[in-house]
Amino acid sequence: MPEPRSSVNDAAASESDPGGWLKLVRDPKWRGLSVILIGTFLSVIVHNIATVTLPSIAADFGATLAEVQWVAIAVSLTTAAVVMPAGYLADRLGRRAFFIGGMALFAAASLMAGWAPSLELLIAARLLQGAATAIVGANGIAIAVTIFPEGERGKVLGLSSATVGFSALVAPAVGGIVVEAGGWRWAYHALALPAVVGAVGAWLVLEAGRSAESADGPGRFDWFGSSAIAGIAVTLVLGLTMGPVIGWGEPLIWTSIAAAAALGVAYVWWELRTPHPVFELRLLRRRAVVTPLGARIVLLMGLSGGGFLVPFYIQGVLGFSARDLGFILVPGFAVYTLVATLAGRFSDRWTPRPFLIAGPLVGLVSVLALSSFGSDTPLVVVVLVLVVNSASLSLVTSPSTNAMLGAVPEQVYTVAVAFMNLAGTIASIVALALITAIVTAVMANAGAGASVSAVASDPTTTSAFLDGWRVAFLVQAVFMTTAALIGLMYQPREPSNCGSP
């Protein structure tokens, strides 16, 4: 028989708890959510910590822009490769065990990253951090939305998004201080302690055994589908990121991209025929599923490349330090935290459609403003535009997840969230590689190298970087416009029709 919706111990204890903060502390739902949010915090900070460490890592290892981007890409790469099979297995074998294992792996990988004596070993550690993030992220959301009543799903997702914003807030502020005081290595060492706390907390608080969704057994694991997903991620990223390094005309580049396309076709063909697919692709026939998914991934394509370029602009062009960079980014992340919380709550009351439209339109304003930045742009203008840029994502994150979960069966919540994360991760990788290629090509065309340090020291390189920066953000404006049009097509699905593809 399926277990109760709550997946934390002592579910009846909350009934007799007094009100106020004591009830929040002793209520098993909130204890479970607090542990899950530790995992959410780390799943986000592992991406954002690169924002303040990349320039220092590039200087330490003498890396170029194209080389150091792998420190940022590595996490996204293994997240894309692992998130779907991890979600599939967690739905069937038990989310608690996967969550605890993911937190333990994250702790070990963080220590490894801090000790890495070379750029190659640092990238390897970041690959492991990405695998851990994949295991923890989708599991955490699926557990959270099932231990609370369905009518509070938006609130829970809003709190999860607020944690994302808080993590993004802490990463640049504290990370910048840590980098200035002890070097970039301590920024990675510091991630291990909360991961250990989260693993122990999950072991103590989350309910043991299989989740309700796994009551009918694990079924047959879709090895081909899972392998195809990993292959798509690896070959696509290899082709897109190595293009600026070895040249777009090299056979390796187009062979990699062609292999990703072939694997994509094979994956779709297989998933529509196998009795136990990693993800039921027929769910994408629903407008209520595909429009929030599409709006979100295209929005991410309009934001991800900028997130990579902004630190180099602030430090290399404007001349601020790593510590300054952290504090410059704080207001944007603070606004993200506030807006994401409100968007999650209101998505329970309203249709997600206005959020799916407003988010990209706000983002369009921000990227057009970013495209006009130069070497003399006032800092207050930079901060205000970055605030608007952060608000665009926060308007979409919780409502898009809420919309998708409201249109799929509960027994596939983890893998549905994993699919959304996978699509967003691949979109971010593609955007990051595309933006890097654009900036690198523009700099090369101007006769400037792609050296990160030269952006700050050589006027010709600075000018070439800004030219590439402008082109990159105009491309992102196209993504924002497309995301708004997709959001405009959203229609909610009737709850009574959510049980089958």
C-alpha positions as CSV (number, residue, x, y, z in Angstrom):
1,M,0.0,0.0,0.0
2,P,1.2,3.5,-0.6
3,E,2.6,5.4,2.3
4,P,1.0,8.6,3.5
5,R,1.8,11.9,1.7
6,S,4.0,13.0,4.5
7,S,7.5,11.6,4.2
8,V,8.9,12.7,7.6
9,N,8.8,11.0,11.0
10,D,6.3,11.6,13.8
11,A,3.6,13.0,11.5
12,A,1.0,13.0,14.2
13,A,3.2,15.0,16.6
14,S,2.4,18.3,14.9
15,E,-1.3,18.0,15.9
16,S,-0.6,18.6,19.6
17,D,2.1,21.2,19.1
18,P,1.5,24.7,20.5
19,G,1.3,27.6,18.0
20,G,3.9,30.1,17.0
21,W,7.5,29.4,16.2
22,L,7.6,26.3,18.4
23,K,5.1,24.6,16.2
24,L,7.2,25.5,13.1
25,V,10.2,23.9,14.8
26,R,8.4,20.8,15.9
27,D,6.1,20.3,13.0
28,P,7.5,17.4,11.0
29,K,6.6,19.0,7.7
30,W,8.7,22.1,8.5
31,R,11.5,20.0,9.9
32,G,11.6,18.0,6.7
33,L,11.4,21.1,4.5
34,S,14.3,22.8,6.4
35,V,16.5,19.8,5.6
36,I,15.5,19.8,2.0
37,L,16.2,23.6,1.7
38,I,19.8,22.9,2.8
39,G,20.1,20.8,-0.3
40,T,18.4,23.5,-2.4
41,F,20.8,26.1,-1.0
42,L,23.9,24.0,-1.9
43,S,22.5,23.0,-5.4
44,V,22.4,26.7,-6.2
45,I,25.5,28.0,-4.5
46,V,27.6,25.5,-6.3
47,H,26.8,27.3,-9.5
48,N,26.9,30.8,-8.1
49,I,30.2,30.4,-6.3
50,A,31.9,30.3,-9.7
51,T,30.8,33.9,-10.2
52,V,33.4,35.3,-7.7
53,T,36.0,32.6,-8.1
54,L,36.5,32.4,-11.8
55,P,38.7,35.5,-12.2
56,S,41.0,34.3,-9.4
57,I,41.1,30.8,-10.7
58,A,42.0,32.1,-14.2
59,A,44.8,34.1,-12.8
60,D,46.1,31.3,-10.5
61,F,46.2,28.7,-13.3
62,G,47.0,31.2,-16.2
63,A,43.8,30.1,-18.0
64,T,42.0,31.8,-20.9
65,L,38.4,32.7,-21.0
66,A,37.6,29.6,-23.1
67,E,39.5,27.3,-20.7
68,V,38.2,28.7,-17.4
69,Q,34.6,28.5,-18.6
70,W,34.8,24.8,-17.9
71,V,34.9,25.5,-14.2
72,A,31.4,26.9,-14.6
73,I,30.2,24.4,-17.3
74,A,31.4,21.2,-15.5
75,V,28.7,21.4,-12.8
76,S,26.0,21.9,-15.5
77,L,27.4,19.1,-17.6
78,T,27.1,16.3,-15.0
79,T,23.8,17.8,-13.7
80,A,22.4,17.3,-17.2
81,A,23.8,13.8,-17.5
82,V,22.7,12.5,-14.1
83,V,19.5,14.4,-13.2
84,M,17.0,12.3,-15.3
85,P,18.2,8.8,-14.3
86,A,18.6,10.0,-10.7
87,G,15.0,11.3,-10.6
88,Y,13.7,8.1,-12.3
89,L,15.4,5.8,-9.8
90,A,14.5,8.0,-6.8
91,D,10.8,7.8,-7.7
92,R,11.0,4.0,-7.6
93,L,13.7,3.1,-5.1
94,G,13.2,5.9,-2.5
95,R,13.9,9.6,-2.5
96,R,15.4,9.7,1.0
97,A,18.4,7.4,0.3
98,F,19.2,9.3,-2.9
99,F,19.0,12.7,-1.1
100,I,21.4,11.6,1.7
101,G,23.8,10.0,-0.8
102,G,23.8,13.2,-2.9
103,M,24.6,15.4,0.1
104,A,27.5,13.1,1.1
105,L,28.9,13.2,-2.5
106,F,28.6,17.0,-2.5
107,A,30.7,17.3,0.7
108,A,33.4,15.0,-0.7
109,A,33.5,16.8,-4.1
110,S,33.7,20.3,-2.4
111,L,36.8,19.2,-0.4
112,M,38.3,17.8,-3.5
113,A,37.7,21.1,-5.4
114,G,39.4,23.1,-2.7
115,W,42.5,20.9,-2.7
116,A,42.8,20.7,-6.5
117,P,46.4,21.3,-7.6
118,S,45.5,21.9,-11.3
119,L,42.7,23.2,-13.4
120,E,42.0,19.7,-14.7
121,L,41.5,18.3,-11.2
122,L,39.4,21.3,-10.2
123,I,37.1,20.6,-13.2
124,A,36.9,16.9,-12.2
125,A,35.8,18.0,-8.7
126,R,33.2,20.3,-10.2
127,L,31.9,17.4,-12.3
128,L,31.3,15.4,-9.1
129,Q,29.6,18.5,-7.6
130,G,27.3,18.5,-10.6
131,A,26.4,14.9,-10.1
132,A,25.6,15.5,-6.5
133,T,23.5,18.5,-7.4
134,A,21.5,16.4,-9.8
135,I,20.7,13.8,-7.2
136,V,19.7,16.4,-4.5
137,G,17.9,19.0,-6.5
138,A,14.9,17.2,-8.1
139,N,14.6,14.9,-5.1
140,G,14.3,17.8,-2.8
141,I,11.5,19.5,-4.7
142,A,9.5,16.2,-5.1
143,I,9.8,15.4,-1.4
144,A,8.8,19.0,-0.4
145,V,5.7,19.2,-2.5
146,T,4.4,15.8,-1.2
147,I,4.8,16.5,2.5
148,F,2.6,19.6,2.2
149,P,-1.0,19.7,1.1
150,E,-1.6,20.3,-2.7
151,G,-3.1,23.7,-2.1
152,E,0.2,24.9,-0.5
153,R,2.4,23.7,-3.4
154,G,3.0,27.2,-4.7
155,K,4.0,28.4,-1.2
156,V,6.5,25.5,-0.8
157,L,7.9,26.2,-4.3
158,G,8.1,29.9,-3.4
159,L,10.1,29.1,-0.3
160,S,12.4,26.9,-2.4
161,S,12.9,29.7,-4.9
162,A,13.5,32.1,-2.0
163,T,16.2,29.8,-0.8
164,V,17.7,29.9,-4.3
165,G,17.7,33.7,-4.1
166,F,19.2,33.6,-0.6
167,S,21.9,31.2,-1.8
168,A,22.7,33.5,-4.7
169,L,22.8,36.4,-2.2
170,V,25.2,34.7,0.1
171,A,27.5,33.3,-2.6
172,P,28.9,36.6,-4.0
173,A,28.8,38.5,-0.7
174,V,30.5,35.9,1.5
175,G,32.4,34.2,-1.4
176,G,34.0,37.5,-2.3
177,I,35.1,38.1,1.3
178,V,36.5,34.5,1.5
179,V,38.3,34.9,-1.8
180,E,39.9,38.1,-0.7
181,A,40.9,36.8,2.7
182,G,42.0,33.2,2.0
183,G,41.8,32.6,-1.7
184,W,39.3,30.8,-4.0
185,R,40.1,27.4,-2.5
186,W,38.4,28.2,0.8
187,A,35.3,29.2,-1.1
188,Y,35.0,25.5,-2.1
189,H,36.1,24.0,1.3
190,A,33.4,26.0,3.0
191,L,30.6,24.1,1.1
192,A,31.5,20.8,2.7
193,L,30.1,21.5,6.2
194,P,26.5,22.4,5.3
195,A,26.5,19.3,3.1
196,V,27.4,17.1,6.0
197,V,24.8,18.8,8.2
198,G,22.2,18.2,5.5
199,A,23.1,14.6,5.0
200,V,22.8,13.9,8.8
201,G,19.6,15.9,9.1
202,A,18.0,14.0,6.2
203,W,19.0,10.7,7.9
204,L,17.4,11.8,11.1
205,V,14.2,13.6,9.8
206,L,13.1,12.2,6.5
207,E,11.1,9.0,6.6
208,A,12.9,5.8,5.7
209,G,11.7,3.4,3.0
210,R,10.2,3.9,-0.4
211,S,8.1,6.9,-1.3
212,A,4.4,6.5,-2.1
213,E,5.2,6.8,-5.8
214,S,7.3,3.6,-5.7
215,A,4.7,1.3,-4.3
216,D,4.3,-0.6,-7.6
217,G,8.0,-1.5,-7.6
218,P,11.0,-0.2,-9.5
219,G,10.3,-1.6,-12.9
220,R,13.0,-2.0,-15.6
221,F,15.6,0.7,-15.7
222,D,15.8,2.5,-19.0
223,W,19.5,2.2,-19.6
224,F,19.4,3.3,-23.2
225,G,17.4,6.5,-22.5
226,S,19.6,7.4,-19.6
227,S,22.8,6.8,-21.6
228,A,21.4,8.8,-24.5
229,I,20.7,11.8,-22.2
230,A,24.3,11.7,-20.9
231,G,25.6,11.4,-24.4
232,I,23.6,14.3,-25.7
233,A,24.9,16.5,-22.9
234,V,28.5,15.5,-23.3
235,T,28.7,15.7,-27.0
236,L,26.8,18.9,-27.3
237,V,28.8,20.7,-24.7
238,L,32.1,19.4,-26.1
239,G,31.2,20.7,-29.6
240,L,30.0,24.1,-28.4
241,T,32.7,24.9,-26.0
242,M,35.7,23.6,-27.9
243,G,34.7,25.5,-31.1
244,P,36.2,28.8,-29.9
245,V,39.4,27.0,-28.7
246,I,40.3,24.8,-31.7
247,G,38.2,26.5,-34.4
248,W,34.7,25.9,-35.7
249,G,35.9,24.3,-38.9
250,E,37.6,21.4,-37.1
251,P,35.9,18.0,-37.8
252,L,35.8,17.2,-34.0
253,I,33.4,20.1,-33.4
254,W,30.8,19.3,-36.0
255,T,31.1,15.5,-35.4
256,S,30.3,16.2,-31.7
257,I,27.3,18.4,-32.6
258,A,26.1,15.9,-35.2
259,A,26.4,13.1,-32.6
260,A,24.3,15.1,-30.1
261,A,21.6,15.5,-32.8
262,A,21.7,11.8,-33.7
263,L,21.4,10.8,-30.0
264,G,18.5,13.2,-29.6
265,V,16.6,11.6,-32.4
266,A,17.4,8.1,-31.1
267,Y,16.3,9.2,-27.6
268,V,12.9,10.4,-28.7
269,W,12.4,7.3,-30.9
270,W,13.2,5.0,-28.0
271,E,11.3,6.8,-25.3
272,L,8.1,6.8,-27.3
273,R,8.4,3.0,-27.6
274,T,9.9,1.6,-24.4
275,P,7.4,0.5,-21.7
276,H,9.5,2.1,-18.9
277,P,10.8,5.4,-20.3
278,V,13.0,7.7,-18.2
279,F,10.4,10.4,-18.9
280,E,7.0,10.0,-20.6
281,L,7.5,12.3,-23.6
282,R,3.8,12.1,-24.4
283,L,3.2,14.5,-21.5
284,L,4.8,17.2,-23.7
285,R,1.6,17.0,-25.9
286,R,-0.1,19.0,-23.1
287,R,0.1,22.8,-23.6
288,A,0.0,23.1,-19.8
289,V,3.3,21.2,-19.6
290,V,5.2,22.4,-22.7
291,T,4.5,26.2,-22.4
292,P,5.8,26.7,-18.9
293,L,8.7,24.4,-19.7
294,G,9.4,26.3,-23.0
295,A,9.1,29.8,-21.4
296,R,11.5,28.8,-18.6
297,I,14.2,27.2,-20.7
298,V,14.2,30.0,-23.3
299,L,14.3,32.6,-20.5
300,L,17.3,30.8,-19.1
301,M,19.0,31.1,-22.5
302,G,18.5,34.8,-22.3
303,L,20.1,35.0,-18.8
304,S,22.8,32.4,-18.4
305,G,25.4,33.8,-20.8
306,G,25.1,37.2,-19.1
307,G,25.7,35.6,-15.7
308,F,29.0,34.4,-17.0
309,L,30.1,37.7,-18.5
310,V,29.1,40.1,-15.8
311,P,32.0,39.3,-13.4
312,F,34.5,39.9,-16.1
313,Y,32.8,43.2,-17.0
314,I,32.7,44.4,-13.3
315,Q,36.2,43.3,-12.5
316,G,38.0,43.6,-15.8
317,V,36.3,46.7,-17.3
318,L,35.1,48.7,-14.3
319,G,38.1,47.6,-12.2
320,F,36.4,46.4,-9.0
321,S,37.8,43.6,-6.8
322,A,36.3,40.2,-6.1
323,R,35.0,41.4,-2.8
324,D,33.4,44.5,-4.5
325,L,31.8,42.2,-7.1
326,G,30.1,40.2,-4.3
327,F,28.5,43.2,-2.8
328,I,27.5,44.7,-6.2
329,L,25.5,41.5,-6.9
330,V,23.8,41.4,-3.5
331,P,20.8,43.8,-4.4
332,G,19.8,41.7,-7.4
333,F,19.8,38.5,-5.4
334,A,17.9,40.1,-2.6
335,V,15.2,41.2,-5.0
336,Y,15.1,37.7,-6.5
337,T,14.5,36.2,-3.0
338,L,11.6,38.6,-2.3
339,V,9.9,38.4,-5.8
340,A,10.3,34.6,-6.0
341,T,8.6,34.1,-2.7
342,L,5.7,36.3,-3.7
343,A,5.4,34.7,-7.2
344,G,5.2,31.2,-5.7
345,R,2.5,32.2,-3.3
346,F,0.4,34.0,-5.9
347,S,0.8,31.2,-8.4
348,D,-1.5,29.2,-6.0
349,R,-4.2,31.9,-6.4
350,W,-3.7,33.0,-10.0
351,T,-2.9,31.3,-13.2
352,P,0.8,31.2,-13.9
353,R,0.2,32.9,-17.3
354,P,0.9,36.5,-16.2
355,F,4.2,35.5,-14.6
356,L,5.3,33.5,-17.7
357,I,4.7,36.7,-19.8
358,A,6.0,39.3,-17.4
359,G,9.2,37.6,-16.5
360,P,10.7,37.5,-20.0
361,L,9.5,41.1,-20.7
362,V,11.2,42.4,-17.6
363,G,14.3,40.4,-18.7
364,L,14.1,42.0,-22.2
365,V,14.4,45.4,-20.7
366,S,17.4,44.4,-18.6
367,V,19.4,42.8,-21.4
368,L,18.8,45.7,-23.8
369,A,20.1,48.0,-21.0
370,L,23.1,45.7,-20.5
371,S,23.9,45.8,-24.2
372,S,24.5,49.6,-23.9
373,F,27.0,49.4,-21.0
374,G,30.5,50.7,-21.6
375,S,33.7,51.4,-19.6
376,D,32.2,54.6,-18.1
377,T,28.8,53.3,-17.1
378,P,28.0,54.5,-13.5
379,L,27.9,51.8,-10.9
380,V,24.4,52.7,-9.7
381,V,23.1,52.0,-13.2
382,V,24.9,48.7,-13.3
383,V,23.3,47.6,-10.0
384,L,19.8,48.7,-10.9
385,V,19.9,46.9,-14.2
386,L,21.2,43.7,-12.5
387,V,18.3,44.0,-10.1
388,V,15.8,44.1,-13.0
389,N,17.7,41.1,-14.6
390,S,17.3,39.0,-11.4
391,A,13.6,39.9,-11.0
392,S,12.9,38.5,-14.5
393,L,14.0,35.0,-13.5
394,S,12.3,35.1,-10.1
395,L,8.9,35.9,-11.7
396,V,9.1,32.6,-13.7
397,T,10.8,30.0,-11.6
398,S,8.1,29.0,-9.1
399,P,5.1,29.6,-11.3
400,S,6.6,27.5,-14.1
401,T,7.3,24.6,-11.8
402,N,3.9,24.9,-10.2
403,A,2.2,24.9,-13.6
404,M,4.1,21.8,-14.7
405,L,3.5,19.8,-11.5
406,G,-0.2,20.7,-11.8
407,A,-0.4,19.1,-15.2
408,V,1.5,15.8,-14.6
409,P,0.7,12.8,-12.3
410,E,2.1,12.9,-8.8
411,Q,3.9,9.6,-9.3
412,V,6.3,11.3,-11.7
413,Y,6.9,14.5,-9.8
414,T,10.7,13.8,-9.3
415,V,11.4,12.9,-12.9
416,A,9.2,15.8,-14.2
417,V,11.2,18.3,-12.1
418,A,14.3,16.5,-13.3
419,F,13.2,16.9,-16.9
420,M,12.6,20.6,-16.4
421,N,16.0,21.0,-14.7
422,L,17.6,19.0,-17.5
423,A,16.1,21.1,-20.2
424,G,17.1,24.3,-18.3
425,T,20.6,23.0,-17.7
426,I,21.2,22.1,-21.4
427,A,19.7,25.5,-22.4
428,S,22.1,27.3,-20.0
429,I,25.0,25.3,-21.4
430,V,24.1,26.1,-25.0
431,A,23.6,29.8,-24.1
432,L,26.9,30.0,-22.2
433,A,28.8,28.3,-25.0
434,L,27.1,30.6,-27.6
435,I,27.8,33.8,-25.7
436,T,31.5,32.7,-25.1
437,A,31.8,31.9,-28.8
438,I,30.4,35.3,-29.8
439,V,32.6,37.3,-27.4
440,T,35.7,35.3,-28.4
441,A,35.0,35.6,-32.1
442,V,34.5,39.4,-31.8
443,M,37.7,39.8,-29.8
444,A,39.6,37.7,-32.3
445,N,38.2,39.7,-35.2
446,A,39.5,42.9,-33.6
447,G,43.0,41.4,-33.2
448,A,42.7,40.9,-29.5
449,G,43.4,37.7,-27.6
450,A,40.8,36.0,-25.3
451,S,43.0,36.5,-22.2
452,V,40.9,37.3,-19.1
453,S,43.6,39.3,-17.5
454,A,44.1,41.4,-20.7
455,V,40.5,42.7,-20.4
456,A,41.6,44.8,-17.5
457,S,45.1,45.8,-18.6
458,D,45.0,46.3,-22.4
459,P,42.7,49.0,-23.9
460,T,42.4,47.2,-27.2
461,T,41.3,44.0,-25.5
462,T,38.8,45.9,-23.3
463,S,37.3,47.6,-26.3
464,A,37.0,44.3,-28.2
465,F,35.4,42.6,-25.1
466,L,32.8,45.4,-24.9
467,D,32.0,45.0,-28.6
468,G,31.4,41.2,-28.1
469,W,29.5,42.0,-24.9
470,R,27.0,44.2,-26.9
471,V,26.4,41.6,-29.6
472,A,25.9,38.9,-26.9
473,F,23.2,40.8,-25.1
474,L,21.4,41.7,-28.3
475,V,21.2,37.9,-29.0
476,Q,19.8,37.4,-25.5
477,A,17.1,40.0,-26.2
478,V,15.9,37.7,-29.0
479,F,15.6,34.8,-26.5
480,M,13.7,37.0,-24.0
481,T,11.2,38.0,-26.7
482,T,10.7,34.4,-27.7
483,A,10.1,33.3,-24.1
484,A,7.4,36.0,-23.7
485,L,5.6,34.7,-26.8
486,I,5.7,31.1,-25.4
487,G,4.3,32.3,-22.1
488,L,1.4,34.0,-23.9
489,M,0.3,30.6,-25.2
490,Y,0.0,29.0,-21.8
491,Q,-3.4,27.6,-20.8
492,P,-4.0,25.8,-17.5
493,R,-5.0,22.1,-17.6
494,E,-8.1,21.0,-15.7
495,P,-7.0,19.0,-12.6
496,S,-9.4,16.2,-13.4
497,N,-7.4,15.5,-16.6
498,C,-4.0,15.3,-15.0
499,G,-3.9,11.6,-14.5
500,S,-2.8,10.4,-17.9
501,P,-0.7,11.7,-20.8
